[in-house]
Every structure is written in C-alpha cells, then in structure tokens.
Amino acid sequence: MGRRRRKRLPEGTFAAEIDKLTHDGRGIAHVDGKAVFIEGALPGERVEFRCTEVRRDYACGKVVEVITPAPDRVDPPCLAYGRCGGCSLQHASNTTQIRLKQDLFIEQMRRIGKLTRFELWPPLTGPQWGYRRKARLGVRYVRAKQKVLVGFRERGSGKVAETDTCLTLHPQVGERLQDLADLIDTLSLREHLPQIEVAVGDDRSALVFRILREPTPEDRARLIAFGRRFDFDIYLQPKGPDSLEPIHPQDPPLPCYRLPEAIDLWFGPLDFTQVNADINRRMIARILETLDPGPDETILDLFCGLGNFTLPLARRAERVVGVEGNARAVAMGRHNAQANGIENAEFHVCDLTQPLDDEPWARRHYDKVLLDPARSGALELMEWLPRWHPKRVAYVSCNPATLARDLGQLVHRHGFRLIRAGIMDMFPHTAHVESIALLEP
C-alpha cells in the first residue's frame, strides 16, 4: 500500500470557528466538511488561519489572526512561543489549561474506555514556570547566521528554536541558554555536538554534552570552566549511555531530590525521573493516601523505575516488590533503598510486556498493586491483575488514551470498579496530560 500524498496547499487565509481541542493542544474546526487542526486556536474562537498541510481526510493550519478571542486567551510571556515546540498552550490561562486537559481526559475515558461512572479527583497543580528539571536540548550551529542555537526543537521541524531563555526549564538552566550557546561557539566541536541532556536535583545540576568527535584539551578546559562558573556537573557522552564520562568534577556525587516519607532519591544524569519535582511529591502523597498501605500488607509496584513510589510505600507497608524492565533503574532502586535504610523493598528486572508465568514474584499474592507504565500503557498486564486478588489498584499514566483502554479492560472484562480518577498538571503550558486512577474489585 503506497504512502498518502500531500495535496497542494491552498493559497491565502481562511476563517473558521473552533469547536474543541485535540490531544496535542490544537483547535479543531470544520471547513467544507473537513476537519482542520489549527495551532494557536482555542475552543469558542473565530480565527483566520493559513493551511500548513492538506490530506484527503483532514488539514492542518496555523492561526494568522484571532478574530473573536476566547475570554480566557492570554498573551504568551515567552518570545519564542509559536516557533518553539516546547510549549503549546501558553496562549491559554492556567485555569483554562487545566479545564481543557480535564475535559480531554473525561472525553477519552468515555470514548475509549466506555467509562462514565466514577468520582473525579480535583486536579493536582503546582508551579507554572521553572518547573522542568529534566530535558533534552537541541544544539545547532547555523552557518548562515554564524551562530549557535541551544533550546527545544521548533514545532514540526528538526531545527532548534532561537531563544535566549526558557521559562519552563528550571532557572538554573533556563536562564543559561545563551551562556551555553556562547560556550559551544568557542569549541572546536561546535558542529559535532547535537544535544545536551539536563538533569537538575535539589542540590546539584548536571549537563551531559552528546559529542560526535573527540574534544580537544582546550574544549575540555572551557567546559570545565563553564561548570565551575555556573555550578554545573559536566559530563561528555561520545556514544551510548554507558560511555558517560564526568569531567567536572571527575567523580561527582549523584544528583538527588527529596520525596515524601523522608526519602532521598538519587539518580544518574541520564536516568528517567519525573520532570516536575513539586507535582511528583504531590502525586506520591496521593498514592500513599489512595493505597493506604498497612503494616501487614504486601504491595506490588510495576514499572517501578528508581523506586519513586516503591520506597515511600515501603515506609508504611510490610513489604513492597518493585518490578522494572530497565536493569540500571533496578540497580539504582536497590542503591536508593540501601541509602535510605529501607530493608523491606525488593526489586526485580523483568520485561513486563512478556508472559510472567516463569517469574517467581508474579506467582505471589499482593494486597495492593500500583502501575506506572510508559505511554504505551500496560495492556499485557490486565489479564494478570485479577490473579493477584488485590484489594486496590492504583494506575498512574502519562497517556489518557492508553489509560482509558486499560481501565476499560479491567472494568468490563475483569470485574473491577473504577472508583476515582483525575489529572495531574505535570507539564504546564503543554498538552501533556498525566493522570491517576483508583480501582477496586
């Protein structure tokens, strides 16, 4: 079957009424019977737009002028907004962003999961700016401008958006984009340095420079001086994650952040951690309240990562079993348990998309179960949940569509009842929706 061909873009601009929002934050309009997805538009608005893509079944566009603005439209504070792909909802007020995300969440629960009867949790919200502690920044030397750019990619493009600062990044990094660009402009490998990985803890911040050729001694000296000047741990990454080389300091302590239950969670600069530390703490508090672990209960934590939920739960439960497919994350989880003096948490490496029949941990009974999968969800585990006979199941999700699909399976096929569900604003000013659900038999 051949690829669909793009049609020629119509010239000029067009007017449209915006009905609702897509999952990625674009306004939906209908023009001549065809759905049009329009960047920069809000529900209830009349806008003038130009087409950016036309397909047989739909078209895409971008706002040229807002003819009738929504009452909750605001002026985006970021000068790069509209070009930078890091944000998609800065033109909506904070309360509107929450309402739009919650409406999308409810709609997907209804449409995909056929779920309508549940209590809606109040949204978890936190700081709107400077919240992002993990990021992958693009780097590009633009010959035509004789200039290095550092930041997020442009929307729908591999180009790096031109900006001096980022308001959503933690200020330690967000206020240093121009300084980073100036640094890289002095390096011999400025055209061989495609990205920087950012990891900010409570006490220290790390920058990982992905390099495609060996730096000169002068390059290393400049990178070290930058780390000293702005208080960054500096790493080089010439190949895969295992090639990570710290150069300032040569043996740096790991970054760390504090969780509820007096837990210190250490992590490597390339490890997955929640980007929003404030929302993460509130999310853990909600999980503790929701699962309400007792001193005689055993809890199963699936997709446990570094122990973000496992270790706080272990402070209250008799035993917590964490399972994760990433061997390095499991090793860090064990390290974190030992560092916090926690002896009742055990960790296992297991690919949770594969059959579990031969896994000893899977043949036990669990009083309560927690899942926190990747965007693809945990469909393969829905058949297993009834076998553990849990009194409660909590499901944390970064994709409402797969959450609704999986919950639909549990409710309509496996005898569970959805008690509560709601959203968490982990990524303000983006269309990303983090959510949580509670089920009982």
Secondary structure, DSSP 8 states (H G I E B T S, - for coil): -----------S-EEEE--EE-TTS-EEEEETTEEEEEET--TT-EEEEEEEEE-SSEEEEEEEEEEE--TTB---S-TTBTTBTT-S-TTB-HHHHHHHHHHHHHHHHHHTT----SEE---B---SSS-B-EEEEEEEEETTTTEEEEE-BBTTSSSB---S--SSB-HHHHTTHHHHHHHHHTSTTTTS--EEEEEE-SS-EEEEEE-SS---HHHHHHHHHHHHHHT-EEEEESSSGGG-EEEESSS----EEEETTTEEEE--TTS---SBHHHHHHHHHHHHHHH---TT-EEEEES-TTTTTHHHHHTTSSEEEEEES-HHHHHHHHHHHHHTT--SEEEEE--TTS--TT-GGGGS--SEEEE---TT--GGGTTTHHHH--SEEEEEES-HHHHHHHHHHHHHHS--EEEEEEEE-SSTTSS--EEEEEEE-
